[in-house]
Every structure is written in structure tokens, then in C-alpha cells.
């Protein structure tokens, strides 16, 4: 997407003595913080080093196609991200399923018997998933029964218990009779996509949060939504328009080099050729960048930020000369392929079909050459999708995010800081902060809300009621 114009003047003047804030970073966390502060009457400047907004959920042009750097989905339980979509007037462009329904294809089974489904009924928790689990063909009867028992045990965990963060999810599952097949065909099917880690590498605390909130809190909590337009349409164009309408001064291609606290309690934010003076700063950048920008004394142990690891996501993009897949997406077993999405309409392709493969926890593949990935994945797609056999591949390319998310490893919870720092007027935002969620769009938006809330308190500004409507819906 093209970089947005720089907004030099606010289109809506802030009330007198409303205070000033600078938000550093134009991803979802920064956009949210800026909107929340502006909605409360604060005069806001948002600074983003890239030529666009949206952080790591963005789009770019490849020939005639508009391509997302990666496939992003959200769930009905993601109340903060749903608030964000509503705030930027994008809800209709990223609809939710009426009811959870995930096709799961297992290539190890004979053709004609490969398809299973994970879907819910209109029944209370946990009965809403009972029929789906009872008929799920990719697990034996004994494995399905064991899964049910583990789910009930998971439901009983206290997410406020800090010891959960010290354990790994894989060991917890094994101790509750979960076979390797059950982990592959169910727990990792969901967990890898949401946590960006296999069960053995994931914090039990974060895994429990995902499964309790998504599958065991409300019958519709796990209904899936995704953008039916390029992500840049939502997170750059519509978000930029919302910022402009709120009176936010937005500067793209503007990288912050330092922030410092002045003797009078105000802050100076330095960019090449200019210094911004402000009452509050929200630092909404990745943890390593935040570490480098933090002034001395802002955190007791800033080195902890460097202890928060990162995890990659690989996306494989294939354009065929014909339609090869009838459903909008599916998940796969018995193959390196994880999730496949049809991006034909969203990309603007008018002939053939464009499929995107989302490959999380891709440490072993993130640096492989395109030729090696083509050799690996095209035959797998032929195994999974009969329609690809004989179809001509018009284009094959990959997008790589080597630091797509923070690594949800056991112990990461104690490393994630809250929104407030020890420096008055300086706040942190980002999916990596202590939101209680893994590194998702929901976590990013929640962090922006938390940072804005803390800043509004220090500026003496009231909470905008509509900003926190999602808390009531949660």
C-alpha cells in the first residue's frame, strides 16, 4: 500500500489544556492508543518509521495483485479487535463466521475419507463442541474421550495462577493422557496458529488462556473472522482516515531516534531534523526497539525486554491458472502444510485462484530458499487438493516475518511489562506487553487501550466511554 500523506495540522482542535501525547509506532497498538487519546480530547502526534500504518499486518503490491504479508484471523472473543474494526468503520470488511466451522483434511487417510470438521452447535459450553468431538474422524474413540477429560481439566485452571507460566503445555497434556496424535490433530492444530509455538514450547498459562477463552468460555467465542479485503485497506487506509478524523497528526517515514524527560516533567521526542515536545509518550514498538529507546530508570530491569524471544511465521503464496479449491480455508494434517486460505477476491485476481499457506512456528523453514519451498509445498498441495493436479502455477512466492511474534515460552509472563513505567508520562504498548494474551491483533489493541488509559489518568482526562465498550462485551 502507498504511504499515507503526512498530516501537518489536526483536523479537529483539541480543547484547551487537554494535554499533548506522542505515540511512537503505527502498528495496531499505536493506532489504538492514538485514537483513544484523541477521542478523550488529547492533542496526539503519531510517529511511524515505515511508509505506512499497520505494523506487521500489512499489504503490498505484486504486479496486479494486492498481497497481505501474512494471513491474519481473529475470533468472536477478540472483543478489543472487534472494537477496533468498528472504530475504523471496517467491521463489514472482516466478517465473522455465523458459527465455528473448520474443515480439517488428513492426507494420511484414503481419498474420500480425509475430511473432518471442528464445528459448534447452538448449545451451552461445553456441550457446544460435544457432537463435533464425538464424530471427529481424525482421533480414535479413546483419544476423543481423553481430549474431553483434558478440556474439563483445562477449564478448571485458574489463569491468575502464576505457576502456570512456568510449565509447558506439552508436558501438561502428556500428563493428562493426550497422545501424540491428539496433540497434532487437535491441540496443536489450534495452538500453533494462535500461539505460534507447538505445545511443548508454549507456556501453559498462555495456552490455557487461548483454549479457555476461545473454546470454553462462550459457545460462539471461537467463531472465526478474517479480512475479505487487503489488510492495508483496514490497518492503513481506514485506520489512517480514522486518525485524521480524530485530529491525530500522523507522520510516516519518521523514525524516532531518542526520547528524554525534561526538567519540567515534559518529554522530548527526537526524530531527524525535528524535536516534539509533549506531556506523555506511548512507546508502541517491538520490545527490542523499546529497550533501545527507554531512558535510564524507566524500568527496574530493562534487560528483561531482551529476554522476550521472537518466533517466525512463513507464508507461501501460490497463484493457479484455474479454481482449485471450493472452500474459503481449511487446516491440514499429515503434511507440512498447516492452514490454507483462498485470497483470490481479496487480492484483486480476476482469473484463476490465489491460495495463501500460513505456516506458524516456522523456525526450520524461515530461511529456506524459495526454490526449496516450492519443491516442498507444491507436491503437498497436490496431495491435499485434487484440483491442483494438472493446474498451472502462474506465480509462487513467499513472505517471511522472522520476528512475527514474541515467543510464548514458559516463563515469558514474568518478562512482559505492564503499560506503566517508572518514568512519569511514559507508557508501553505492543502485543508483547502484559495483556494476558499471546501475540495476536487482540493483544496489540488491548495494549494500546491500557497505555492510553494510563496516560489519560496522568493527564487528568476522562475515559472515553465508547473506548471501553469492549470490556463490557467480553
Secondary structure, DSSP 4 states (H G I P E B T S, - for coil): -PPPPP--S-SSPPPTT--EEEEE--SHHHHHHHHHHHHTT-EEEEE-SSSSSSTTS-EEEETTEEEESS--EEETT-HHHHHHHHHTT-GGGSPBPSS-EEEEEETTSPTTS-EEEEE--SS-TTGGGHHHHHT-TTS-HHHHHHHHHHHHHHHT--TT-GGGGGSBHHHHHHHTT--HHHIIIIIHHHHHHHHSS-GGGSBHHHHHHHHHHHHSS-TTTT-EEE-SS-HHIIIIIIHHHHHHHHT-EEE-S--EEEEEE-TTS-EEEEETTEEEEESEEEE-S-HHHHHHHPPTTSSTTTHHHHHS-EEEEEEEEEEESS----SSEEEEESSS--EEEE-HHHHT--SSEEEEEEEES-TTTTTS-HHHHHHHHHHHHHHH-GGGTT--EEEEEEEEEEEEEE---TTGGGG---SB-SSTTEEE-STTSSSSS-SSHHHHHHHHHHHHHHHHHHHTPPPPGGGGHHHHH-
